[in-house]
Amino acid sequence: MQATVTVNEGRAVIRLQGRFDFNAHREFRDSIDTALAGPAGAIVVDFAGVEYLDSSALGMLLMLRDRARSAAREVTLAGCRGTVRQILDIANFGKLFKID
């Protein structure tokens, strides 16, 4: 997986590409650190380029949620479609995150 972080208009956008699984742990954690280091008040995780998501990815999203909450930042999941959206729905992540 590839993760890139951009900051624009008071929000940090983490764009993900490829398979979001355990192998992406370090890269995703680094992108979280980058997003939280800046002044952005909100974090958006863009799933438009994600083709696969597993349970370890769900755990990484929960880690992001906890760290963002500690920094008084809100997290939105965007671009969720297909099986990625189904997995998030089955895991009831709509109750934990704003999903656009």
N, C-alpha and C positions, 0 to 999 in steps of 0.2 A: 504494500500500500504506500501511496505517496500522500503527504499532508503538507499543505502550504497555508501560511497565515498572512492575511492582509488586514490592515486597520483602515477603516473608512467611516467617517461621520459618527464617531463615538462608539463604534462596535468593531470587534475583532471577528473576522470570518475565517474559520478553519475549513478549508476545502479538502475533501478526501477523495482519492482516486484508487480504484481497485478493490481488493479483498480486505475487509476490516476484520481481522482475526488476531489471535494471540501474537503472531509474528509482527504485528504493527504496534505492539505495546510501547516500545521505546520511542518510536517516531511520534505516536499520538501524545505521549507524555511530554515530549519536547515541545510539541505544538501548543499544548496546554500552558506550559511554562511561558512560552513566548506571548500567548494571548493574555495571560494574567499579569505579565510584567509591564504591559502598557497601560495607558490611561482609559482604555475603552470601558464603558459601563455595561456593555452587553457582549455576549459571545454567541455567535451563530455557527453551528456545525452544518456544513453543506454536504449532504449525502448524494447529490445529483450524479456523481461519478462512482458511487459504490455499487458493486455488483453482488456482494456477499457480505454477510454479517453473522457472527456467531456469538455464543454466550460470553466469551471473554471480552468481546467488543461491548456487550451490554454492561459488563462490569467496569470497563474503562469509561463508559459514559456516566456511570454512577460516581466514579472517582472525580470526573470533571464536575459533575453537579455539586459534590461536596466541597471541592476546592473553590468553585465559583461562589457558592453560598458563603463560604468563609471570607471571601474577598468582596462580598456584597455586589456580586454580578449576577445577571440573569442569563440563562442559557436557552437558546431556541434551536431545535432541530429542523432543518430545511431541506427541501429537495428529496424527501423520502417517497419512494414509489416502489411498486412491485413487491417482490419478496422482502425487501428491506422494510417497507411499511408494514407488511403483514407480521413480521417478527416483532417490530416495535409495538404493534397493536396487541399481539398475543401476550407480550410481556407487560402490558398495561403501562407502557412508558408515557402514554398520553396524560396519565395522572401525575407524572413526575416532571415532565418537560412540556413546554409549549412546542407543538409540532405544526409547522407550516407546510 
